[in-house]
């Protein structure tokens, strides 16, 4: 999942440099949602391990 976040951030950076605002916004939105999902999954795993121990 982190790989997809980095790819979308790179696409957004290139699109921003080339003046493609729509593509840049879409890529940043996708990267943001994937980052939020990754953070939630990480926290669930972290709290699950703490509760088990």
Secondary structure, 3 states (H helix, E strand, C coil): CHHHHHHHHHHHHHHHHHCCHHHHHHHHHHHHHHHHHHHHHHHHHHHHHHHHC
